[in-house]
Amino acid sequence: MTDPLPPPPKRNPQRKTRSALAPPSARTRLGIRLAALASAGRLELQRCESCREFAYPPREACPICLDDDLEWTRISGGGELIAATVVHASADPYFRDRAPWRIGTVRLAEGPRILAHLHGDCETGDRVRARLHLDKSGQAVFFALPESDTENMGDDRQLREMTNDPKHRRVLITDARTPVGAAIAEALADAGCRAIFAGVSELWRRDEQLDRISAQPIVEPVPLDLTDTESVRECAAEYGGKVDILIHTADYLRPGGLVDRRGIAMAKEEFETNVFGFMRLAQSFGPPMRARGSDGIDSASAWVNAISVRALSSWPAFGSHSACHAALLSMAQCLRGEFAGSGVRVVNVFSGPLETDWHDSLPPPKVAPARLARDLIAGLRRGVEDIYVGDVARDIASRWRDDPKVLERELTTGEEIDG
Amino acid sequence: MAEPAPLSYEGVAAVAPVSVPYERYSSKSAHWWLLKALRGLTEAARIRPDQIDGLAVSSFSLHPDTAVGFAQHAGLELRWLEQIPSGGASGPMALTRAARAVQAGDAGIVACIAGDTNHIHSFRRMTAGFSRFSLDAAYPYGAGGPNAYFALLTAHYMRRFGATREDFGHIAVCQRQNALSYPFALMKSPLSLEQYLGARAIAEPLALFDCVMPCSGGEGFLVMREDVADGLDLGGARILAAIERHNAFADDPIQFRGGWARDRESFWHRAGVSPEDIDFLQTYDDYPVISMMQIEDLGFCRKGEAAEFVRCRDLTNSGQFPHNTTGGQLSTGQAGAAGGYLGLVDAIRQLTGASLGRQVPEARTAVVSGFGIVNFDRGVCASAVALSGCGG
């Protein structure tokens, strides 16, 4: 059983902030494939199509029959912890700073043995669950957990290095006036957050939703207008060093593509918030967050973007919005590169049409903001990087993985996607 | 599986054992250490460098050169060239390859050398990029070197066979005793069992004195026909039998034995001697548990009984089972690939009565084994030779 994580002590402003360190990140291209699986919370190993044996570490051909037809195949992760050690001395600065650190050898039910980071509730001889996790370098590692959930499991010191659990962390929501922003604020208040900074433009303009979330004692409405560089800078100057998780919910959404619009005034408004607003955020909040990636149990941990699944392929009825979100996805990838080694993870929450005013003409299924908030928090606790919320987002993503060109045809010929 | 018996190694001798004194850190390159060993070989055999026509070299820090780049650096014209990147198994492997070349007439005098430099960050950089499997599946888990993998298999070995920290300590303490008389050992002070047991933890159950200290150094010997060695008035060692085995027992979930166990019977049969006839044993001691595995897998006792075997024996050079006559890597230091030569080079000295430290009395027959390359979660190279003294 894990002891519940106590709230972090108040920081001593005279103490140096711990340098943002990351564990070793070098991998082969096949090893990076594991990171792609971990980013979505999936677990697969290579399996020989001829002799059906599983292989690990990742390799180019089957070690039994030398066939190079190795298929990544889903596995359970069940296994037995056959040896464990506590590492007290490491030449690697990240682990040296976090010693003692437990690792072990797990024999998977499918055959291969793995090295894995160990949850504190796993002992030699135990049945365990192995999962792929992204570590602070953004690469994949195996983590062995107890076979079934234990009390306060997520509070384990080593597991918390792999996840973005909001417990005891401070969160900035970039636009709490949106239905999604409000839903996330309400859900986070129940998830053990220490503070929620609810970004709102024109803070003087009150509404019922804003009053409701502001009534929560840990919610602090803060002025933040993404279309105004000064506003973003001022907000970062006040709160940038206290933001452990940034959740970017601001979105300027209007229907329409390219040909039927007159002029680009609307597009300028959309890009001002959705594209340039993100750039302003990155410039102002990126540096302080990146510097705090190893700052204790409430280190800066994640930068989350609520992205329309239209980012993957244009949806002409919302073509201009699709273009904004394609840009947003591209910028999120860029941000990952610029955050590399800092320990701060960039998380994208993809959803299909939300149950909001501007989607009132669309048929269901649509995503309720509360559902998005729930999936987002589950994803932060699990430590994944890509979260697909709702049936439409999962369907589009699966078609996109299958063949982006076919998806483009499906979305642009005006035919309903069916079967 | 019936494998044809290999030809004997008769008529070949390993001579002119050379050790370049070790240093903890060095600003010199690997080439300097290897060239120092090469120079030592020519001096010990009283030959000119141009009489060497074969070269086997092992080094982790030779990059960006390979063996031929080193040969040009050394000014050697060669008709036989080998690079053996098998770490701790390299010594016996170099010896047997060179012996075959000499038997076949492909080379007349082969210099076998191993050496590495150790800059401040060499060890960390070397382990960080050691192998593909290590990059993907071992190094990210934080050990920053092999300590944690050997901690796992030590923990498993202790659970499975009942070996204790005291048993491992006995190996380390006896080796330190041997090191005190060996001039090039980096560990100069006596080690008690209490000190061993009380040392700070590195990766449980391993503590400080279970782990080798990376350092700089070089080792080497010459291989030639026995009659050539006699003509040069050089005593040496002849090969009674040799084995090597790589990636053996790949299905064992965790390593508790090595490739020696596959070939044990034929090894002793070919050597024409039995374990009781062995005057001293040199195992590859990157960790004491690995020495125990070799004691078992080479047939000095049964699997799982090495702890009991060492517990009731004095393992020092004047004891009844001399083991790792220089103090081994645990007390001499691990000079990279030279660690795979250390036991072999001193075995040649001991067998010719030319020990630099305490001489093993009446040392006539020895076994030297090697173990190397933690590619993922275990050492994959195993080698061994049985030797007897000759000539001189």
Interface residues (C-beta under 8 A of the other chain):
Chain A: P23 P24 S25 A26 R27 T28 L30 G31 L34 Y56 P57 P58 P63 I82 A83 A84 T85 V86 V87 H88 A89 S90 A91 D92 Y94 F95 R96 R98 W101 I103 G104 T105 R107 R113 I114 L115 A116 H117 T124 D135 S137 Q139 V141
Chain B: F123 R124 T127 A128 G129 R132 F133 L135 D136 A137 A138 Y139 P140 Y141 G142 A143 G144 G145 N147 A148 Y149 A151 L152 L153 A155 H156 R159 R200 A201 I202 A203 E204 P205 L206 A250 P253 I254 F376 D377
